[in-house]
Amino acid sequence: MLLPGALAQTGQPLAKEAVLSALTSKVDTKKSKVGDTVTAKTLNPLQLTDGTTLPPGTKLVGKVTQVQPKSSGTATVAIVFTEVDKKGAAPMPVRGVLAAVAPEPSMADSGGSTNDLPMGSGGNKAQTAAMTGTGINAGSGILPSIQPGSSVKGVTLSPTPAADGSSVLQSTDKDFKLDSGTRLEVGLTAAQ
């Protein structure tokens, strides 16, 4: 049996879109260390370019490749996802970089004022759904994507990966942490 993505060339995209996921571990510029494991689970199904589908709940496993607290200058953490663990299959090596980061939606985000939304302004129903991750059609089972970049207050996502291929998050204002439940969109490519 071929592993998902087995036919993809090294560095080639494994899917046409990034996979929406939620952190199941925490990352903190004060407490995390280089080499710490980072895990997330997929929230939506993702069709890979080889025709297989990653179901919701598929585990993404990665690591912290760089961390620096604010006391050293700019608070920085770099993350790369290195494998996909699909139930009933061997782990699939990947290179996963962040396309978007958003805080976990709260109950206030899903039903009330848009004054506290991550990107600052109200916008239309589709924009609000994208920013909060609540969805226009809540019963559809498919969660909408989140805005590219970082909508975590005070944290920026570098548009270009670090030299080692990891995604870099930074804050010049303060230390930061990404709690379990933080939404991520991860672009997956074939591992090198």
C-alpha positions in Angstrom: 0.0 0.0 0.0 1.4 3.4 -0.9 1.5 6.1 1.7 -0.5 9.2 1.1 1.7 11.6 -0.9 4.2 8.8 -1.8 4.0 9.9 -5.5 4.8 13.6 -4.7 8.2 14.9 -5.5 10.3 16.3 -2.6 9.1 19.9 -2.0 6.0 19.6 -4.1 2.6 20.5 -2.5 0.6 17.5 -1.2 -2.7 19.4 -1.4 -4.1 22.4 -3.3 -4.9 24.2 -0.1 -3.6 24.5 3.5 -5.2 22.2 6.1 -7.2 23.9 8.9 -6.1 22.6 12.2 -6.0 23.4 15.9 -3.0 23.1 18.3 -3.3 20.3 20.8 -0.1 21.4 22.5 1.1 24.8 23.8 4.0 27.0 22.4 5.3 29.7 24.7 8.3 32.1 24.1 9.1 32.0 27.8 8.8 28.2 28.4 9.3 26.3 25.1 12.7 24.9 24.1 14.2 24.1 20.7 13.2 20.5 19.9 9.9 20.6 21.9 7.2 18.6 20.1 4.3 20.6 18.7 1.0 18.8 17.8 -2.2 19.8 16.1 -5.3 18.0 14.8 -7.0 18.7 11.5 -10.4 20.2 11.7 -11.6 19.6 8.1 -11.0 16.8 5.6 -8.2 17.5 3.2 -7.9 16.0 -0.3 -4.3 15.2 -1.1 -3.0 15.5 -4.7 -2.7 11.7 -4.9 -6.5 11.3 -4.3 -6.4 10.2 -0.7 -8.2 12.2 2.0 -7.0 13.2 5.5 -10.0 13.0 7.7 -10.8 15.5 10.5 -8.8 14.6 13.6 -5.6 13.6 11.7 -2.6 14.4 13.9 0.1 16.8 12.7 3.4 16.5 14.5 6.2 19.0 14.5 8.8 20.7 16.6 10.0 24.0 17.8 13.2 24.9 15.8 13.9 28.3 17.3 12.7 30.2 20.4 13.7 33.5 22.0 12.0 35.3 24.9 11.3 39.1 24.7 14.0 39.7 27.3 16.5 38.8 24.5 15.1 41.3 22.1 12.2 40.2 19.9 10.0 37.3 21.2 10.3 34.7 18.5 9.3 31.1 18.0 9.8 29.0 14.8 7.8 25.8 14.1 7.9 23.2 11.4 5.5 20.2 11.1 7.4 17.0 10.1 4.8 14.3 9.9 1.1 13.4 9.5 -0.2 10.6 11.6 -3.4 9.2 10.0 -5.1 6.5 12.1 -4.4 3.0 10.7 -1.5 4.2 8.5 2.2 4.7 9.0 3.3 8.2 9.7 3.8 10.2 6.6 6.9 12.5 6.5 6.0 16.1 5.4 7.2 19.6 5.5 4.4 21.7 7.0 4.6 25.5 7.2 2.1 27.9 8.6 0.0 30.0 6.3 -2.2 31.5 9.0 -2.6 31.6 12.8 -5.7 32.7 14.7 -6.8 32.5 18.3 -9.2 29.9 19.3 -12.8 31.2 18.7 -14.6 32.1 21.9 -18.4 32.0 22.6 -18.3 35.8 22.4 -16.9 35.6 18.9 -19.7 33.4 17.6 -22.7 35.4 18.7 -22.1 38.9 19.8 -20.2 42.0 19.0 -17.5 42.2 16.4 -15.6 44.8 18.3 -13.1 42.3 19.8 -12.4 40.4 16.6 -8.8 39.6 15.9 -8.4 41.9 12.9 -10.0 44.8 14.6 -13.0 45.8 12.4 -16.5 44.3 11.8 -16.8 43.6 8.1 -19.4 41.4 6.5 -20.7 38.0 7.7 -18.2 36.1 5.6 -15.3 38.1 6.9 -16.5 37.7 10.5 -16.9 33.9 10.0 -13.4 33.7 8.6 -11.9 35.7 11.4 -13.7 33.8 14.2 -13.7 30.4 12.6 -17.4 30.0 13.5 -18.7 29.6 9.9 -21.7 31.1 8.1 -23.4 27.8 8.0 -22.5 26.3 11.4 -24.2 23.0 10.7 -22.3 22.2 7.5 -19.5 20.4 9.3 -16.8 22.2 7.3 -15.1 25.1 9.1 -14.0 28.1 7.0 -10.4 29.0 6.5 -8.8 31.8 8.5 -7.2 34.9 7.3 -3.6 34.6 6.0 -0.9 35.7 8.4 -1.4 36.1 12.1 -4.5 37.5 13.7 -3.1 36.8 17.2 -2.8 40.3 18.8 0.7 41.6 18.6 2.1 38.6 16.8 3.3 38.5 13.2 3.9 35.5 11.0 6.8 35.9 8.7 5.8 35.6 5.0 9.0 33.7 4.2 10.2 30.6 6.0 13.4 30.5 8.0 16.5 29.0 6.4 15.6 25.6 7.9 12.0 25.8 6.4 10.2 26.6 9.6 7.5 29.2 10.1 8.6 32.2 12.2 6.2 34.0 14.6 7.4 37.2 16.3 6.4 40.0 18.7 8.3 43.1 19.4 5.9 44.1 22.2 5.7 41.1 24.5 6.3 37.4 25.1 3.4 35.3 23.7 2.0 31.8 23.8 -0.1 29.8 21.5 -2.5 27.8 23.6 -4.1 24.5 22.8 -7.0 25.3 20.4 -5.2 28.0 18.5 -6.2 27.7 14.9 -3.6 27.1 12.3 -3.6 26.7 8.5 -0.7 24.5 7.5 0.6 24.1 4.0 1.9 20.6 3.4 4.7 19.6 1.0 6.5 16.3 0.4 9.4 16.0 2.9 12.9 16.4 1.7 
